[in-house]
Amino acid sequence: MVKYIYDCAEGCPVESTLKIISGKWKSVIIYHLIKKEQCRFSELERLMPNCSRRMLSLQLNQLLADRIINKTTYPTVPPKTNYQLTNLGKTLTPLILEMEKWGEEYNKSSQN
């Protein structure tokens, strides 16, 4: 059987989408921000116990750079930081919720 590798031309919209949401935790972060509207760093840590603190920080910074999330820091001691989806980030909601549905079906079928 020959393995087919899809060669997406530069600028392909699927490639653009995957660059934004790929990474082990980016889609999961977006998912939690859809469900809760905003989360503190420590909340995201609790929601994703298998994600290291360093990796969470890295993924959040990449989502910030891509304008998918906003970060609000409050001048308290210790500093309070909230993350929420931007308007651009909210446009990913249908995609992420479809991924949730697909994952639920896949998980059910894997149990058989």
N, CA, C and O atoms as a GROMACS GRO file, in nm:
protein
  448
    1MET      N    1   0.085  -0.118   0.000
    1MET     CA    2   0.000   0.000   0.000
    1MET      C    3   0.089   0.124   0.000
    1MET      O    4   0.181   0.136   0.081
    2VAL      N    5   0.062   0.216  -0.092
    2VAL     CA    6   0.139   0.338  -0.104
    2VAL      C    7   0.082   0.444  -0.011
    2VAL      O    8  -0.039   0.467  -0.008
    3LYS      N    9   0.169   0.506   0.064
    3LYS     CA   10   0.126   0.612   0.154
    3LYS      C   11   0.121   0.743   0.076
    3LYS      O   12   0.219   0.784   0.015
    4TYR      N   13   0.005   0.809   0.079
    4TYR     CA   14  -0.011   0.936   0.010
    4TYR      C   15   0.012   1.050   0.108
    4TYR      O   16  -0.048   1.053   0.216
    5ILE      N   17   0.100   1.142   0.072
    5ILE     CA   18   0.125   1.260   0.154
    5ILE      C   19   0.070   1.380   0.080
    5ILE      O   20   0.112   1.410  -0.032
    6TYR      N   21  -0.023   1.448   0.142
    6TYR     CA   22  -0.085   1.565   0.081
    6TYR      C   23   0.010   1.682   0.091
    6TYR      O   24   0.050   1.722   0.200
    7ASP      N   25   0.046   1.736  -0.024
    7ASP     CA   26   0.138   1.850  -0.027
    7ASP      C   27   0.056   1.977  -0.042
    7ASP      O   28   0.021   2.017  -0.153
    8CYS      N   29   0.026   2.039   0.069
    8CYS     CA   30  -0.054   2.161   0.069
    8CYS      C   31   0.031   2.278   0.023
    8CYS      O   32   0.138   2.304   0.079
    9ALA      N   33  -0.016   2.347  -0.078
    9ALA     CA   34   0.056   2.464  -0.128
    9ALA      C   35   0.063   2.570  -0.019
    9ALA      O   36  -0.027   2.581   0.064
   10GLU      N   37   0.172   2.647  -0.021
   10GLU     CA   38   0.186   2.752   0.080
   10GLU      C   39   0.066   2.847   0.072
   10GLU      O   40   0.024   2.886  -0.037
   11GLY      N   41   0.013   2.882   0.186
   11GLY     CA   42  -0.105   2.968   0.190
   11GLY      C   43  -0.235   2.890   0.193
   11GLY      O   44  -0.343   2.950   0.196
   12CYS      N   45  -0.226   2.757   0.191
   12CYS     CA   46  -0.346   2.673   0.196
   12CYS      C   47  -0.422   2.704   0.326
   12CYS      O   48  -0.360   2.709   0.432
   13PRO      N   49  -0.554   2.726   0.320
   13PRO     CA   50  -0.628   2.760   0.440
   13PRO      C   51  -0.627   2.650   0.547
   13PRO      O   52  -0.633   2.680   0.666
   14VAL      N   53  -0.620   2.525   0.506
   14VAL     CA   54  -0.614   2.416   0.605
   14VAL      C   55  -0.481   2.422   0.679
   14VAL      O   56  -0.475   2.404   0.800
   15GLU      N   57  -0.375   2.447   0.604
   15GLU     CA   58  -0.243   2.459   0.667
   15GLU      C   59  -0.241   2.577   0.765
   15GLU      O   60  -0.185   2.566   0.874
   16SER      N   61  -0.301   2.687   0.726
   16SER     CA   62  -0.306   2.804   0.814
   16SER      C   63  -0.380   2.770   0.944
   16SER      O   64  -0.334   2.805   1.052
   17THR      N   65  -0.493   2.702   0.932
   17THR     CA   66  -0.571   2.664   1.051
   17THR      C   67  -0.491   2.571   1.140
   17THR      O   68  -0.486   2.590   1.261
   18LEU      N   69  -0.428   2.472   1.079
   18LEU     CA   70  -0.351   2.376   1.158
   18LEU      C   71  -0.232   2.442   1.227
   18LEU      O   72  -0.197   2.404   1.339
   19LYS      N   73  -0.170   2.540   1.164
   19LYS     CA   74  -0.059   2.609   1.228
   19LYS      C   75  -0.105   2.681   1.354
   19LYS      O   76  -0.031   2.691   1.452
   20ILE      N   77  -0.228   2.732   1.352
   20ILE     CA   78  -0.281   2.804   1.467
   20ILE      C   79  -0.322   2.710   1.580
   20ILE      O   80  -0.292   2.737   1.696
   21ILE      N   81  -0.390   2.599   1.548
   21ILE     CA   82  -0.444   2.513   1.654
   21ILE      C   83  -0.361   2.388   1.680
   21ILE      O   84  -0.391   2.313   1.773
   22SER      N   85  -0.255   2.365   1.600
   22SER     CA   86  -0.175   2.246   1.624
   22SER      C   87  -0.087   2.265   1.746
   22SER      O   88  -0.069   2.377   1.796
   23GLY      N   89  -0.034   2.159   1.790
   23GLY     CA   90   0.038   2.159   1.918
   23GLY      C   91  -0.050   2.080   2.012
   23GLY      O   92  -0.173   2.087   2.003
   24LYS      N   93   0.009   2.008   2.099
   24LYS     CA   94  -0.067   1.914   2.181
   24LYS      C   95  -0.174   1.982   2.266
   24LYS      O   96  -0.277   1.920   2.295
   25TRP      N   97  -0.154   2.109   2.305
   25TRP     CA   98  -0.242   2.169   2.403
   25TRP      C   99  -0.322   2.289   2.355
   25TRP      O  100  -0.415   2.332   2.423
   26LYS      N  101  -0.289   2.345   2.240
   26LYS     CA  102  -0.357   2.467   2.195
   26LYS      C  103  -0.508   2.448   2.180
   26LYS      O  104  -0.587   2.530   2.229
   27SER      N  105  -0.548   2.342   2.114
   27SER     CA  106  -0.692   2.317   2.096
   27SER      C  107  -0.762   2.293   2.229
   27SER      O  108  -0.877   2.332   2.248
   28VAL      N  109  -0.690   2.229   2.321
   28VAL     CA  110  -0.747   2.203   2.453
   28VAL      C  111  -0.764   2.334   2.530
   28VAL      O  112  -0.865   2.354   2.598
   29ILE      N  113  -0.667   2.422   2.521
   29ILE     CA  114  -0.678   2.554   2.585
   29ILE      C  115  -0.797   2.629   2.528
   29ILE      O  116  -0.877   2.685   2.602
   30ILE      N  117  -0.808   2.630   2.396
   30ILE     CA  118  -0.921   2.699   2.330
   30ILE      C  119  -1.052   2.638   2.377
   30ILE      O  120  -1.147   2.710   2.407
   31TYR      N  121  -1.058   2.506   2.384
   31TYR     CA  122  -1.178   2.435   2.430
   31TYR      C  123  -1.219   2.482   2.570
   31TYR      O  124  -1.336   2.512   2.593
   32HIS      N  125  -1.124   2.489   2.661
   32HIS     CA  126  -1.156   2.531   2.798
   32HIS      C  127  -1.200   2.678   2.803
   32HIS      O  128  -1.285   2.714   2.884
   33LEU      N  129  -1.141   2.760   2.718
   33LEU     CA  130  -1.182   2.901   2.715
   33LEU      C  131  -1.319   2.919   2.650
   33LEU      O  132  -1.389   3.016   2.680
   34ILE      N  133  -1.358   2.829   2.564
   34ILE     CA  134  -1.495   2.830   2.509
   34ILE      C  135  -1.593   2.793   2.621
   34ILE      O  136  -1.696   2.858   2.637
   35LYS      N  137  -1.560   2.692   2.697
   35LYS     CA  138  -1.650   2.643   2.802
   35LYS      C  139  -1.660   2.737   2.921
   35LYS      O  140  -1.767   2.749   2.980
   36LYS      N  141  -1.551   2.804   2.958
   36LYS     CA  142  -1.551   2.887   3.078
   36LYS      C  143  -1.545   3.037   3.050
   36LYS      O  144  -1.559   3.117   3.143
   37GLU      N  145  -1.526   3.077   2.927
   37GLU     CA  146  -1.512   3.216   2.882
   37GLU      C  147  -1.380   3.279   2.924
   37GLU      O  148  -1.317   3.347   2.842
   38GLN      N  149  -1.337   3.260   3.046
   38GLN     CA  150  -1.204   3.305   3.086
   38GLN      C  151  -1.151   3.213   3.195
   38GLN      O  152  -1.226   3.155   3.273
   39CYS      N  153  -1.019   3.202   3.198
   39CYS     CA  154  -0.954   3.116   3.295
   39CYS      C  155  -0.826   3.183   3.342
   39CYS      O  156  -0.760   3.255   3.267
   40ARG      N  157  -0.794   3.157   3.466
   40ARG     CA  158  -0.664   3.196   3.518
   40ARG      C  159  -0.563   3.086   3.482
   40ARG      O  160  -0.602   2.974   3.451
   41PHE      N  161  -0.438   3.120   3.487
   41PHE     CA  162  -0.332   3.024   3.456
   41PHE      C  163  -0.347   2.899   3.544
   41PHE      O  164  -0.338   2.786   3.495
   42SER      N  165  -0.369   2.920   3.672
   42SER     CA  166  -0.380   2.807   3.766
   42SER      C  167  -0.501   2.720   3.734
   42SER      O  168  -0.497   2.598   3.754
   43GLU      N  169  -0.611   2.780   3.685
   43GLU     CA  170  -0.728   2.700   3.645
   43GLU      C  171  -0.694   2.611   3.528
   43GLU      O  172  -0.729   2.493   3.525
   44LEU      N  173  -0.624   2.668   3.430
   44LEU     CA  174  -0.584   2.589   3.314
   44LEU      C  175  -0.491   2.476   3.355
   44LEU      O  176  -0.500   2.365   3.302
   45GLU      N  177  -0.403   2.502   3.449
   45GLU     CA  178  -0.315   2.396   3.501
   45GLU      C  179  -0.397   2.282   3.560
   45GLU      O  180  -0.368   2.165   3.535
   46ARG      N  181  -0.499   2.316   3.638
   46ARG     CA  182  -0.584   2.212   3.698
   46ARG      C  183  -0.664   2.137   3.592
   46ARG      O  184  -0.683   2.016   3.603
   47LEU      N  185  -0.712   2.208   3.491
   47LEU     CA  186  -0.792   2.145   3.386
   47LEU      C  187  -0.708   2.055   3.296
   47LEU      O  188  -0.760   1.964   3.231
   48MET      N  189  -0.578   2.081   3.291
   48MET     CA  190  -0.489   2.004   3.204
   48MET      C  191  -0.370   1.951   3.285
   48MET      O  192  -0.258   1.997   3.268
   49PRO      N  193  -0.396   1.855   3.374
   49PRO     CA  194  -0.291   1.810   3.465
   49PRO      C  195  -0.171   1.744   3.397
   49PRO      O  196  -0.064   1.737   3.458
   50ASN      N  197  -0.185   1.697   3.274
   50ASN     CA  198  -0.073   1.634   3.205
   50ASN      C  199   0.013   1.732   3.127
   50ASN      O  200   0.113   1.694   3.066
   51CYS      N  201  -0.025   1.858   3.129
   51CYS     CA  202   0.050   1.963   3.060
   51CYS      C  203   0.142   2.031   3.162
   51CYS      O  204   0.096   2.079   3.265
   52SER      N  205   0.270   2.034   3.132
   52SER     CA  206   0.363   2.099   3.226
   52SER      C  207   0.340   2.250   3.228
   52SER      O  208   0.285   2.307   3.134
   53ARG      N  209   0.382   2.310   3.335
   53ARG     CA  210   0.368   2.456   3.351
   53ARG      C  211   0.441   2.530   3.237
   53ARG      O  212   0.390   2.628   3.183
   54ARG      N  213   0.561   2.482   3.203
   54ARG     CA  214   0.638   2.544   3.095
   54ARG      C  215   0.566   2.531   2.961
   54ARG      O  216   0.559   2.628   2.885
   55MET      N  217   0.513   2.413   2.932
   55MET     CA  218   0.443   2.391   2.805
   55MET      C  219   0.316   2.476   2.798
   55MET      O  220   0.286   2.532   2.693
   56LEU      N  221   0.243   2.485   2.908
   56LEU     CA  222   0.122   2.567   2.912
   56LEU      C  223   0.157   2.712   2.882
   56LEU      O  224   0.090   2.778   2.803
   57SER      N  225   0.262   2.761   2.944
   57SER     CA  226   0.306   2.898   2.921
   57SER      C  227   0.345   2.920   2.775
   57SER      O  228   0.310   3.021   2.716
   58LEU      N  229   0.417   2.825   2.718
   58LEU     CA  230   0.459   2.834   2.578
   58LEU      C  231   0.339   2.837   2.485
   58LEU      O  232   0.332   2.921   2.395
   59GLN      N  233   0.244   2.746   2.507
   59GLN     CA  234   0.125   2.739   2.421
   59GLN      C  235   0.039   2.865   2.434
   59GLN      O  236  -0.014   2.914   2.334
   60LEU      N  237   0.025   2.917   2.555
   60LEU     CA  238  -0.050   3.041   2.576
   60LEU      C  239   0.017   3.158   2.502
   60LEU      O  240  -0.050   3.240   2.440
   61ASN      N  241   0.150   3.164   2.510
   61ASN     CA  242   0.222   3.271   2.441
   61ASN      C  243   0.206   3.263   2.289
   61ASN      O  244   0.196   3.365   2.222
   62GLN      N  245   0.203   3.142   2.236
   62GLN     CA  246   0.182   3.125   2.092
   62GLN      C  247   0.040   3.167   2.053
   62GLN      O  248   0.020   3.230   1.949
   63LEU      N  249  -0.059   3.132   2.134
   63LEU     CA  250  -0.197   3.173   2.106
   63LEU      C  251  -0.212   3.324   2.119
   63LEU      O  252  -0.288   3.385   2.044
   64LEU      N  253  -0.140   3.385   2.212
   64LEU     CA  254  -0.140   3.531   2.223
   64LEU      C  255  -0.080   3.595   2.098
   64LEU      O  256  -0.136   3.690   2.043
   65ALA      N  257   0.033   3.542   2.053
   65ALA     CA  258   0.100   3.595   1.934
   65ALA      C  259   0.012   3.583   1.809
   65ALA      O  260   0.017   3.668   1.720
   66ASP      N  261  -0.068   3.477   1.804
   66ASP     CA  262  -0.157   3.455   1.689
   66ASP      C  263  -0.291   3.528   1.703
   66ASP      O  264  -0.378   3.515   1.618
   67ARG      N  265  -0.307   3.604   1.812
   67ARG     CA  266  -0.427   3.684   1.837
   67ARG      C  267  -0.552   3.598   1.859
   67ARG      O  268  -0.663   3.641   1.828
   68ILE      N  269  -0.533   3.477   1.912
   68ILE     CA  270  -0.645   3.387   1.940
   68ILE      C  271  -0.697   3.411   2.082
   68ILE      O  272  -0.817   3.395   2.107
   69ILE      N  273  -0.609   3.450   2.172
   69ILE     CA  274  -0.649   3.479   2.310
   69ILE      C  275  -0.595   3.615   2.352
   69ILE      O  276  -0.501   3.668   2.293
   70ASN      N  277  -0.658   3.670   2.455
   70ASN     CA  278  -0.611   3.791   2.522
   70ASN      C  279  -0.566   3.753   2.662
   70ASN      O  280  -0.613   3.656   2.720
   71LYS      N  281  -0.476   3.831   2.714
   71LYS     CA  282  -0.427   3.813   2.851
   71LYS      C  283  -0.450   3.944   2.925
   71LYS      O  284  -0.408   4.051   2.880
   72THR      N  285  -0.518   3.935   3.038
   72THR     CA  286  -0.540   4.051   3.123
   72THR      C  287  -0.471   4.027   3.256
   72THR      O  288  -0.498   3.927   3.323
   73THR      N  289  -0.382   4.118   3.292
   73THR     CA  290  -0.309   4.105   3.418
   73THR      C  291  -0.355   4.214   3.513
   73THR      O  292  -0.360   4.332   3.476
   74TYR      N  293  -0.389   4.175   3.634
   74TYR     CA  294  -0.436   4.270   3.735
   74TYR      C  295  -0.323   4.296   3.835
   74TYR      O  296  -0.254   4.203   3.876
   75PRO      N  297  -0.305   4.422   3.874
   75PRO     CA  298  -0.194   4.458   3.964
   75PRO      C  299  -0.223   4.421   4.110
   75PRO      O  300  -0.245   4.508   4.194
   76THR      N  301  -0.222   4.294   4.137
   76THR     CA  302  -0.243   4.245   4.273
   76THR      C  303  -0.119   4.168   4.315
   76THR      O  304  -0.030   4.143   4.233
   77VAL      N  305  -0.112   4.133   4.440
   77VAL     CA  306  -0.001   4.051   4.488
   77VAL      C  307  -0.060   3.921   4.542
   77VAL      O  308  -0.134   3.924   4.639
   78PRO      N  309  -0.029   3.807   4.482
   78PRO     CA  310   0.045   3.791   4.358
   78PRO      C  311  -0.038   3.838   4.239
   78PRO      O  312  -0.160   3.849   4.250
   79PRO      N  313   0.026   3.865   4.124
   79PRO     CA  314  -0.049   3.913   4.007
   79PRO      C  315  -0.156   3.813   3.964
   79PRO      O  316  -0.133   3.692   3.965
   80LYS      N  317  -0.270   3.865   3.928
   80LYS     CA  318  -0.381   3.781   3.879
   80LYS      C  319  -0.385   3.798   3.727
   80LYS      O  320  -0.387   3.909   3.676
   81THR      N  321  -0.386   3.686   3.658
   81THR     CA  322  -0.387   3.689   3.512
   81THR      C  323  -0.504   3.606   3.462
   81THR      O  324  -0.522   3.491   3.502
   82ASN      N  325  -0.583   3.664   3.373
   82ASN     CA  326  -0.694   3.594   3.310
   82ASN      C  327  -0.668   3.584   3.160
   82ASN      O  328  -0.610   3.674   3.100
   83TYR      N  329  -0.711   3.473   3.103
   83TYR     CA  330  -0.703   3.451   2.959
   83TYR      C  331  -0.845   3.434   2.907
   83TYR      O  332  -0.928   3.369   2.970
   84GLN      N  333  -0.872   3.493   2.791
   84GLN     CA  334  -1.001   3.478   2.727
   84GLN      C  335  -0.981   3.481   2.575
   84GLN      O  336  -0.880   3.532   2.526
   85LEU      N  337  -1.078   3.426   2.503
   85LEU     CA  338  -1.069   3.425   2.358
   85LEU      C  339  -1.091   3.566   2.303
   85LEU      O  340  -1.172   3.643   2.356
   86THR      N  341  -1.020   3.599   2.198
   86THR     CA  342  -1.046   3.723   2.124
   86THR      C  343  -1.165   3.697   2.032
   86THR      O  344  -1.215   3.585   2.024
   87ASN      N  345  -1.211   3.799   1.963
   87ASN     CA  346  -1.317   3.779   1.865
   87ASN      C  347  -1.272   3.681   1.757
   87ASN      O  348  -1.349   3.597   1.711
   88LEU      N  349  -1.146   3.693   1.715
   88LEU     CA  350  -1.092   3.598   1.618
   88LEU      C  351  -1.091   3.457   1.676
   88LEU      O  352  -1.128   3.362   1.608
   89GLY      N  353  -1.049   3.443   1.801
   89GLY     CA  354  -1.046   3.313   1.867
   89GLY      C  355  -1.184   3.251   1.877
   89GLY      O  356  -1.200   3.129   1.863
   90LYS      N  357  -1.285   3.335   1.901
   90LYS     CA  358  -1.423   3.284   1.912
   90LYS      C  359  -1.471   3.223   1.782
   90LYS      O  360  -1.561   3.139   1.783
   91THR      N  361  -1.414   3.265   1.669
   91THR     CA  362  -1.456   3.206   1.541
   91THR      C  363  -1.414   3.060   1.529
   91THR      O  364  -1.462   2.989   1.441
   92LEU      N  365  -1.325   3.015   1.616
   92LEU     CA  366  -1.284   2.874   1.617
   92LEU      C  367  -1.383   2.786   1.692
   92LEU      O  368  -1.371   2.663   1.689
   93THR      N  369  -1.481   2.845   1.759
   93THR     CA  370  -1.576   2.769   1.840
   93THR      C  371  -1.643   2.654   1.764
   93THR      O  372  -1.642   2.541   1.813
   94PRO      N  373  -1.701   2.678   1.645
   94PRO     CA  374  -1.766   2.565   1.576
   94PRO      C  375  -1.668   2.450   1.545
   94PRO      O  376  -1.703   2.333   1.557
   95LEU      N  377  -1.547   2.485   1.507
   95LEU     CA  378  -1.446   2.384   1.477
   95LEU      C  379  -1.410   2.302   1.601
   95LEU      O  380  -1.405   2.179   1.595
   96ILE      N  381  -1.385   2.369   1.711
   96ILE     CA  382  -1.346   2.301   1.834
   96ILE      C  383  -1.462   2.216   1.888
   96ILE      O  384  -1.439   2.105   1.937
   97LEU      N  385  -1.585   2.266   1.880
   97LEU     CA  386  -1.699   2.188   1.928
   97LEU      C  387  -1.725   2.066   1.840
   97LEU      O  388  -1.769   1.963   1.890
   98GLU      N  389  -1.697   2.077   1.711
   98GLU     CA  390  -1.708   1.960   1.623
   98GLU      C  391  -1.599   1.859   1.658
   98GLU      O  392  -1.622   1.738   1.654
   99MET      N  393  -1.481   1.908   1.693
   99MET     CA  394  -1.374   1.818   1.737
   99MET      C  395  -1.415   1.747   1.865
   99MET      O  396  -1.385   1.629   1.884
  100GLU      N  397  -1.484   1.819   1.954
  100GLU     CA  398  -1.534   1.757   2.078
  100GLU      C  399  -1.631   1.644   2.045
  100GLU      O  400  -1.619   1.535   2.100
  101LYS      N  401  -1.726   1.670   1.956
  101LYS     CA  402  -1.824   1.566   1.916
  101LYS      C  403  -1.753   1.446   1.855
  101LYS      O  404  -1.783   1.331   1.888
  102TRP      N  405  -1.660   1.473   1.764
  102TRP     CA  406  -1.589   1.364   1.699
  102TRP      C  407  -1.512   1.282   1.802
  102TRP      O  408  -1.514   1.159   1.797
  103GLY      N  409  -1.446   1.349   1.894
  103GLY     CA  410  -1.371   1.280   1.999
  103GLY      C  411  -1.459   1.195   2.087
  103GLY      O  412  -1.420   1.084   2.126
  104GLU      N  413  -1.579   1.245   2.120
  104GLU     CA  414  -1.673   1.165   2.200
  104GLU      C  415  -1.712   1.038   2.126
  104GLU      O  416  -1.715   0.931   2.185
  105GLU      N  417  -1.743   1.051   1.997
  105GLU     CA  418  -1.780   0.933   1.917
  105GLU      C  419  -1.664   0.836   1.905
  105GLU      O  420  -1.682   0.715   1.916
  106TYR      N  421  -1.546   0.890   1.882
  106TYR     CA  422  -1.429   0.804   1.872
  106TYR      C  423  -1.404   0.730   2.002
  106TYR      O  424  -1.376   0.610   2.002
  107ASN      N  425  -1.414   0.800   2.113
  107ASN     CA  426  -1.394   0.736   2.244
  107ASN      C  427  -1.496   0.626   2.268
  107ASN      O  428  -1.462   0.521   2.321
  108LYS      N  429  -1.621   0.650   2.229
  108LYS     CA  430  -1.725   0.546   2.244
  108LYS      C  431  -1.692   0.424   2.158
  108LYS      O  432  -1.704   0.311   2.204
  109SER      N  433  -1.650   0.448   2.034
  109SER     CA  434  -1.622   0.336   1.943
  109SER      C  435  -1.497   0.260   1.986
  109SER      O  436  -1.484   0.141   1.958
  110SER      N  437  -1.406   0.326   2.054
  110SER     CA  438  -1.283   0.262   2.102
  110SER      C  439  -1.308   0.168   2.218
  110SER      O  440  -1.228   0.079   2.246
  111GLN      N  441  -1.420   0.190   2.287
  111GLN     CA  442  -1.453   0.107   2.405
  111GLN      C  443  -1.508  -0.028   2.363
  111GLN      O  444  -1.514  -0.119   2.446
  112ASN      N  445  -1.547  -0.044   2.240
  112ASN     CA  446  -1.604  -0.170   2.192
  112ASN      C  447  -1.498  -0.266   2.148
  112ASN      O  448  -1.530  -0.378   2.105
   0.00000   0.00000   0.00000
